[in-house]
Amino acid sequence: MPKGVYERGEYVSSVRARRKAATRAKLVAAAQKLWAAPGTYEQVGTRDIAAEAGMTTGAITQNWRSKADLWREAMGYEPPVDGPAVRAALQSATLRRAA
C-alpha cells in the first residue's frame, strides 16, 4: 500500500502532500519577501503574492482562509490593524456618530 497522510479525514498520497507543502512554502516565501518592509500589509494583496510565487490566487485560497491567515503563518504574528483604510473607516464612523 502506498504511503500517504490523512488530511481532513481524506487519504492524500505522499506525492500530493509534498506538492501541497511545496506550494505553501513558495507562497509563504513570496509573502515574506513582499511584506518585509513596514507598512506593506495593506498595499500588497494576494494577487501580488501569488504572482511573485508564479501561481494563481487559487493556490492561496486553497491553503488559507484569508490574507490575514497567510500573514500569520508567514510573519508569525497578527496582521497590523493600523493603516490608511482602517483610519478612514474609523474617521467615517466617528463622523456618523457626531452627526
Residue pairs with C-beta under 8 A, 6 or more apart in sequence:
2 13
2 14
3 14
4 11
4 12
4 13
4 14
4 16
4 17
5 11
5 12
5 14
5 17
6 12
7 17
12 20
20 63
23 55
23 59
23 63
24 63
26 53
26 54
26 55
27 49
27 50
27 53
27 55
27 59
27 60
27 63
27 70
28 70
28 73
28 74
29 53
30 49
30 50
30 52
30 53
31 44
31 49
31 70
31 71
31 74
31 75
32 74
32 75
33 52
34 40
34 44
34 48
34 49
34 52
35 41
35 44
35 71
35 74
35 75
39 80
39 83
41 71
41 79
41 80
41 83
42 80
42 83
42 84
42 85
45 67
46 57
46 60
46 61
46 67
46 70
47 57
49 60
49 70
50 56
50 57
50 59
50 60
53 59
60 70
63 70
64 70
64 73
67 79
68 78
68 79
71 78
71 79
72 78
72 79
